[in-house]
Amino acid sequence: MIGRLLGPEPFPSYVVVLDETALPDNCMEIVEVQERKILLARRFGKLYALDNACPHLGGSLGRGTLKDNAVVCPLHHWIFDLSTGKAVSGSADEKVAVYEVKVEAGKIWLKLPS
């Protein structure tokens, strides 16, 4: 059921990407939506969704580590804020896309990228 549209209710522009129980606190998971790899992270009880590819060399952020409220790329240790996607180390003008995410009925829902 990953990345499957569930009809007009309850969120027409969202897809289910994961069971809520599959993402414990302070963990990350990579999901695929519309042929795009998205990093889901639950950090300090809050959910985040970002593009999985680091803009520097395409490293998989989901294979990196969480540090404070950020994710560290495993290739060259660039750090991206989970809330904004902006680089907090590396090149300051770089960022990754962020997506709206919510939990409903035990499922994690991701707003479809436009």
N, C-alpha and C positions, 0 to 999 in steps of 0.2 A: 504494500500500500504506500510505499515511499514515493513522495512527489506526485501523488494521484489527486486529481481534482475530485472533490466529493459533492459536486452539484451546487445549487444556488445557496444552500444553507450550510452552516451558519455564517461563513465568511466567503463571499463570492470571489474575491481576488487572492485568496490564500490557498495553500496546499498543505496537507499533512506530510511532514518529513520524518517524524520519529515519534515513538512512544515516549512519554515524559519520563518514565522509569529507566529508559535506556541512556539517559544523560544525567549522571549524578553531579552533585556540586563539585566545582573545581576540576571539571573534566571537559574534554572537547570531542567532537565527532564530526566527520566529513560526510555530507550528504550531496546528492546530485539532483538539481532542479533545472529543467529545461536545458539539459546538456551543460550545465554550469556547476562546478564544484563549490559548495558553500561550507564554510566552517561554522558549526554551532558550538557555542561555549556556554557553560553555566558557571559563573564566577560569583562567589559570595551570595548565592541564591538568585541571581539575576541572569536572564537569558540574553545572548547576543548572537547575531548572525552577520558574517562578513564573507567577502570573496576569499577563497582559500589560497589563491596564488599571490605570493609576494611580488610587488611590481618591480623589484630589483632584478632578480634572476628567475622568478617563477617558483621559488621554493614553496612547499606545502606548509602553510601556517599551521594546519591541523596536526602536523608532525613536530611542531615546535613545542614550546613550553609556555605556561601561564606565569606571569609575573605582575604582581599588584593587579591593576585593572587593564592589563595589556597582554598581548601575545608576542612571543619572541620567535622570529623566523629561524629555522634550524640551519640555514646555509651560512648567512653572514651576520646573524644576530640583530637584524633590524627589528625594532619594536613598534607595534601598532596598538593604539588605544582601542579597546573593545567597543566603546560607545560611539566614537566618531570615525574610526578607521584611519585617522591621521597618524603619520609616523611621529614617534616621540624620540626615536634615535634612528640614525641612518640619514637619509635625505629629507629635510624638513618639509619639502613641497610634495612629497609622495603620500598617497593614501590608498586604501582599499575601500571598495563599496561596502556599505552596511545595509542591512535589510531589517524590516519590521518583523518581529517574531512574538508569538503569544502562545499561551497554554490554555486549552479548552478540552474538556471531556477526556483528560488523560493523554492528550496528543499535543505535540509541538507543531504549530502552524507557522508557515513562512509566507510573508506577502510576496506575491509573484513579482519578479523584476520587470520593469516596463521597458 
